[in-house]
């Protein structure tokens, strides 16, 4: 997330996975401000991953890494 200001813009933030971009499953949620967020969750089979803010905001993440 940004380090200069506005970290609260990225919360609440959820990570979701999908096989078809129609049905999404939430795998992680962040409700507190953060600079770096590392998430571990149970193994998921999915084709797509998305980070989604749960409110109208300006979402500006520095980067997202997905490891398989």
N, C-alpha and C positions, 0 to 999 in steps of 0.2 A: 504494500500500500504506500501511499505518499508519506514522506517523512517531514515535509516542510509545513504542511497544514492539512486540515480537512479530512482527517482519518475517519471521522464519523460518517462521511458520505457513503462508505462501503459497508455500513451495517444497517439492518441485518442483511447478511449475505449467506446464500445457500449454494452448495455444490450439488449438482444433479447429474444423473446419467440416464441415457436412453439408448434403445436399439433402433428406434424409428423416427425420432424427433416429434412424435405425437404424445407418447406416454413417457413421463419423466419420473425418476425415483430420487428423492432427496437422500444424499449419503452423508452430508455434513452441514452444519449451520454455525455461523459466528454471530454473536449478539453484542460483542464488545469490541472497541477499537483495537487495531493491530497494525504492526509494521510488517511482520512476517507471520504467516499462518501456515503451519505444516499440519496436514491432516492424515490420519491413518484410519482406515475403515475396513470392514470385511471385504474380501475379494468380490468384485462385481464383474459380470460379463456385460459389456456395453460397447456400442459403436461411437457414441457421442458423449461429451462432457461439457457442461456449461456452468458458469458462475453467474448467479442472478441476484440482484438486489431486490429485496421484497417491498420496496417503496419507490416512489418516483424520486430520482436523484441523479447526480452525475457520477458515474462509476468510472474510475480511472486507476486501474491496477498497473503496477510497474511490469509485472510479468506473471505468467501462470505456467507451471511445469506439471506435466502428467507423466508418471512413470508406470510402465506396465511390467 
